[in-house]
Amino acid sequence: MATPPQPLEVEPVLTPDDATPDPMIRARGLRKSYGDVRALDGLDLDVPRGTVLGLLGPNGAGKTTCVRILATLLVPDEGTVDVAGIDVIARPDAVRARMGLSGQYAAVDEYLTGFENLVMVGRLYGFDRRRARARAKELLERFSLADAGDRPARTYSGGMRRRLDLAGALVAEPDVLVLDEPTTGLDPRSRNQMWAVIRELVAGGATLLLTTQYLEEADLLADQIVVIDRGRAIAKGTADDLKRQIGGERVEVVVADPSALEAVREVLEQVTGGEVVVDGETRTLTAPAVAGPQTLMEVLRRLDTEAIVLDDVGLRRPTLDDVFLELTGHGAEDTVADETNQDGS
Amino acid sequence: MSSVQRVVVDGSIIATRNLIKLKRVPEVLVFVLISPIMFVLLFAYVFGGAIDPGAGISYREFLIGGIFAQTVVFGATFTGAGLAEDMQKGIIDRFRSLPMSRSAVLVGRTGSDVVYNLLSIVIMSGTGLLVGWRITSNVPDALAAYALLLLFAYAFSWIMAYVGLMVPSVEVINNASFVVIFPLTFVSNAFVPVESFPTALRHFVEWNPVSSVTQAVRELFGNVNPAAPVPDVWSLQNPVLYTLIWIAVILVVFVPLSVRRFKATSR
């Protein structure tokens, strides 16, 4: 990120909104420590019915701890959590019946076939044999696993295992779905397939909490994003809100010949009237695009008259990577290891 | 569904899952089942010549009851290992996130291991018959012996289930369980007669449940000389009752202990 980091006024957006309509997940003041390590340090979350919340953060930010608390696998040191109006800590079984969990470590039995895995999950939800089998078949069909349904899951690819795991989470048609880094470690093709599956669920009106360290993923799938770092929410809003916080679009120019850098800098300064950031290494210059495409066109006209040869030119919106860098002062990859998340890439 | 029903149904679902794994990876079974055969051969042909059980009984006749007891005690390690393995895997998160009985994973595991123990007892009986062991009592007594062995194995499974929940990884389980199993099986009357132990150890041998289960199956299979005196302690005079008491005590202690441990464990 080229702009110098400036302190951001993020505090106001963090005030929990108690008027959230029909919250399916509502967490207040979650704290959890492992020894000296504070995994969660006062986290609040609201997920209204039928919406997708993206919990975005690097490894070690506390995402997995948060998911495990929501899924009744872990009890927080402090704080309250309701899922569908049910207190998770007081009535975990009632919550389990209404929630589906799909984790980053695909929770499938590798010796069982895909079909047997789903039948087992159905039976453990209390379905009778017939219903469990019918549901398993339906889900295998829906997740393009029908052909592989009779093979042991250990023969599945990473993407297939994740889809099977997600299918397991959906067996009882839960009101709320929690997905912990659904695409971590997947190849691009499997990731796209997984995204397609999740988008279909979202289109069907699912309420979903999704953790991710992929900024693109949160942007693509989530209605609301909570950025967490070191167990706290550091920003909250839509992807566009977050991008706005970081500033608007910028003109980016890459010159072919480094000797042209100075000339281009002058042009950019005159056109935009803003501060120009020059990166000699990559022969790249950026400046705020105050009038959006108009600024870009004006810059191009000027550069054309001066006959400057360009490698690349464009209008760039800040990415969520920029947001993260701006909010935390460090990049999304530059972090400590999460105690429950060793395979983050 | 009542909570007891729920435990039984969920437990049987988990047991079925465990048995499917045995079916898919029979190699797991092969190596574990070979060890009792090796023990029979080792004691029958290597040490057997040097040990005289006395009372006009051949050593091989004497030995098999002891190997039966040893086999089911060693077999319990299988429970611990299976559980320790499960605890390391993602599937346990699936189970924990389901509205199923909290003890089903343990009930299912110990349940499916009854099938495993049944298999090992069948193999043991076959090996015994090959080296000259015979059942000289009657059918009801022989069935009672097998039932007692299975019950004892089931109770021991729960001890090892607890150990399996305590260890940090599957690799530790073998060493951890041997610390328990070795003294119990070797400081007993399984391989040598009670009289051969020094006095200090003899009390342990006499009250060791492995001794009583061994004594019980020897009597029920007719592998003792009725004329020979049984050591003059209550535990060996009433081996079946004494063994049943142990089975009850083990279950009463280790079932709740293991279930509590399972609930408290978070990966």
Interface residues (C-beta under 8 A of the other chain):
Chain A: R68 A71 T72 L73 L74 D93 A94 R96 A97 M99 L101 G103 Y105 A106 A107 V108 D109 Y111 L112 E116 M120 V121 R123 L124 Y125 G126 P152 D165 G168 T340
Chain B: M1 V9 D10 I13 T16 R17 I20 K21 R24 V25 K89 G90 I91 I92 D93 R94 F95 R96 S97 L98 P99 M100 A104 S266 R267
